[in-house]
Amino acid sequence: MLRTLLLTTFLGCMMILSACTMGDEDSVIEDRQGNTLWIVPSHQDPEEQYALREVTLTSSTIVDGKPNHLDTLNVGDVITTEYTETDSSIAESITHE
């Protein structure tokens, strides 16, 4: 009984954590307003709904290995984002796929 309860709890936590992680996954830029991007996963199940994730760009965000290269990001681009350690909504670097 205890083993079943622990296994169920463990599996439940794994499902929650796997649903919440987005770092280093391919995303599509759905909207851009100034230094803010709204992205969604690039690989989507048509039966599922996805929330837009807000990503803030700063003057220190590196795009494709270059600083001050933010103007190359456009709606529809497929990107991979690495976030700062202190705030998971601020992009440290972005790479076009």
N, C-alpha and C positions, 0 to 999 in steps of 0.2 A: 504494500500500500504506500509506504513512504517512498520507495523507489519510483513508483508510478507518479506520485505527486511531484517529486524532484525533476523527473524527466519532462513532465508536462510543463512545469515552470520554466525549465531551461529552454525548451523548444519555443515557448511563448516569447521569452526574452529575445531569442535569436531572430524570430520573425519581426519583432518590433524594431530591433537594431538594424536588420537588413533593409527594412522599409525606409529608415531614416537617413541612411548614408547616401551622400551624393558626391562626395569628393572624388576627384579623378575619374569621373564618368563622363562619357560624351553627352553633351547637352546641345540644344538648339536655342539660339537667341530668338525669343518671341517678340520682344519689344526693347527699345532703348530710349531712355530719356536722360540726356546729359551724361552724368557719370554713373547711371544706374541701368543695369541690365535685368530683364526678367527672362529666366531660362526654364526649359522643361527637358526631361530626358529625351535623348534622340531616338532611343528604341522604346516604343510604346506599344502596349497591347490595346487594340481598338476597343476592347470591352471595358477598359479601365479609364478612370478620370485622374488627371494629374494636376497638382497645384503648381502655379508659377512660383519659382524661387527667385527672390530678389538678391542681386549681387552688386555690391558697390565697388566701383573702380576708383583708385586713388592715383596721385601723381607718381607713386612708386610701383604701381602695377606694371609688370613686364608682359608684353604681348609678343609672342613668337621670338622671344629672346632679346627684344629691343625695348628700352625704356621710352616713354613718351610716344608710344605707337598705338594709342587708343583709337585713333580715327579709322583704323583698319577693321574694326568690329562693326558688323552690320546685321540687321534683322535677317534671320534665315541661316546664318553661319553656324556650322557645327564646331563646337569648341570643347576643350578639356580645361577645367579650372582647378587650380590649387589655391586653397584658402590660407589666410594667415593663421598662426597658431592661437592668437588671442581672440579672433572673431571670425566665426565660420560664415559670415556674410560679406566679408571683404576679400577681394581677389588679390592674391599675391602674384600669381602669374596665370596667363591664359595662352593656350596653344590652339591654333586653327587645325582642324583635322582634314 
